[in-house]
Amino acid sequence: MQEHCIACHNPEANPHLPDLRTFEGVSKVTAQDEGMTIPTLVRVSHIHLFSITFIFFIVGFIFTHAYVRPTWLKCLVIAIPTDLPGW
């Protein structure tokens, strides 16, 4: 730590980097991230799930009204899901 880190990680050298001269400074940097709570994860997942569904619906609606020739290719693209193995 003394040789490689303290030269830059002190308030005199660079005030934007965390201070690693004390135990408190090192423990702030090495603290374990607890992550999001379950209610936050549910809320975020719920929002993303519905918004992605609506985005696919809107893009699909635009594609169904687009001019694509030959018509059989347009019907094929709409009818076949893209999550099949090998796609």
Kinemage of the C-alpha trace (Angstrom):
@kinemage 1
@onewidth
@group {chain A} dominant
@subgroup {mainchain}
@vectorlist {calphas} color= white
{ca met a 1} P 0.000 0.000 0.000
{ca gln a 2} L 2.739 2.448 0.955
{ca glu a 3} L 4.750 1.876 -2.222
{ca his a 4} L 2.016 1.743 -4.816
{ca cys a 5} L -1.208 3.322 -3.531
{ca ile a 6} L -0.612 6.087 -1.001
{ca ala a 7} L 1.303 8.241 -3.481
{ca cys a 8} L -1.935 8.984 -5.356
{ca his a 9} L -4.629 8.073 -2.808
{ca asn a 10} L -4.244 10.907 -0.341
{ca pro a 11} L -6.076 14.236 -0.250
{ca glu a 12} L -2.917 16.282 -0.837
{ca ala a 13} L -1.989 14.498 -4.092
{ca asn a 14} L -5.480 14.046 -5.546
{ca pro a 15} L -8.637 15.095 -3.685
{ca his a 16} L -10.847 13.149 -6.132
{ca leu a 17} L -9.490 9.706 -5.172
{ca pro a 18} L -10.410 7.982 -1.901
{ca asp a 19} L -7.977 8.438 0.996
{ca leu a 20} L -6.250 5.092 1.663
{ca arg a 21} L -3.980 6.274 4.469
{ca thr a 22} L -6.402 5.225 7.215
{ca phe a 23} L -8.349 2.094 8.038
{ca glu a 24} L -11.641 3.991 7.627
{ca gly a 25} L -10.676 5.062 4.098
{ca val a 26} L -9.726 1.536 3.070
{ca ser a 27} L -12.857 0.037 4.637
{ca lys a 28} L -15.071 2.450 2.626
{ca val a 29} L -13.482 1.280 -0.619
{ca thr a 30} L -13.638 -2.424 0.283
{ca ala a 31} L -17.161 -2.434 1.755
{ca gln a 32} L -19.390 -5.205 0.457
{ca asp a 33} L -22.163 -4.060 -1.875
{ca glu a 34} L -25.492 -5.343 -0.565
{ca gly a 35} L -27.283 -4.697 -3.861
{ca met a 36} L -30.881 -3.626 -4.330
{ca thr a 37} L -33.703 -4.682 -2.061
{ca ile a 38} L -36.307 -7.189 -3.246
{ca pro a 39} L -39.077 -4.531 -3.550
{ca thr a 40} L -36.791 -2.366 -5.693
{ca leu a 41} L -35.902 -5.318 -7.939
{ca val a 42} L -39.589 -6.204 -8.339
{ca arg a 43} L -40.486 -2.614 -9.236
{ca val a 44} L -37.683 -2.240 -11.777
{ca ser a 45} L -38.350 -5.658 -13.338
{ca his a 46} L -42.059 -4.946 -13.579
{ca ile a 47} L -41.470 -1.638 -15.366
{ca his a 48} L -38.978 -3.160 -17.812
{ca leu a 49} L -41.149 -6.189 -18.529
{ca phe a 50} L -44.147 -4.093 -19.531
{ca ser a 51} L -42.171 -1.454 -21.417
{ca ile a 52} L -40.318 -4.038 -23.519
{ca thr a 53} L -43.643 -5.688 -24.362
{ca phe a 54} L -45.093 -2.397 -25.562
{ca ile a 55} L -41.965 -1.591 -27.584
{ca phe a 56} L -42.200 -4.947 -29.387
{ca phe a 57} L -45.904 -4.385 -29.991
{ca ile a 58} L -45.359 -0.921 -31.466
{ca val a 59} L -42.447 -2.017 -33.670
{ca gly a 60} L -44.419 -5.064 -34.816
{ca phe a 61} L -47.448 -2.882 -35.577
{ca ile a 62} L -45.300 -0.557 -37.681
{ca phe a 63} L -43.743 -3.527 -39.488
{ca thr a 64} L -47.133 -5.053 -40.295
{ca his a 65} L -48.124 -1.828 -42.036
{ca ala a 66} L -44.824 -1.398 -43.871
{ca tyr a 67} L -44.466 -2.018 -47.581
{ca val a 68} L -42.488 -5.269 -47.888
{ca arg a 69} L -42.277 -7.354 -51.028
{ca pro a 70} L -42.636 -10.266 -51.489
{ca thr a 71} L -45.650 -10.543 -49.202
{ca trp a 72} L -44.850 -14.138 -48.216
{ca leu a 73} L -41.553 -12.928 -46.676
{ca lys a 74} L -43.396 -10.402 -44.523
{ca cys a 75} L -45.856 -13.076 -43.360
{ca leu a 76} L -42.992 -15.449 -42.620
{ca val a 77} L -41.107 -12.872 -40.536
{ca ile a 78} L -44.238 -12.055 -38.545
{ca ala a 79} L -45.245 -15.688 -37.985
{ca ile a 80} L -41.894 -17.247 -37.007
{ca pro a 81} L -40.558 -16.388 -33.556
{ca thr a 82} L -36.897 -15.377 -33.448
{ca asp a 83} L -36.064 -17.214 -30.223
{ca leu a 84} L -35.891 -20.598 -31.927
{ca pro a 85} L -32.591 -22.464 -31.531
{ca gly a 86} L -30.162 -21.534 -34.273
{ca trp a 87} L -31.628 -18.077 -34.984
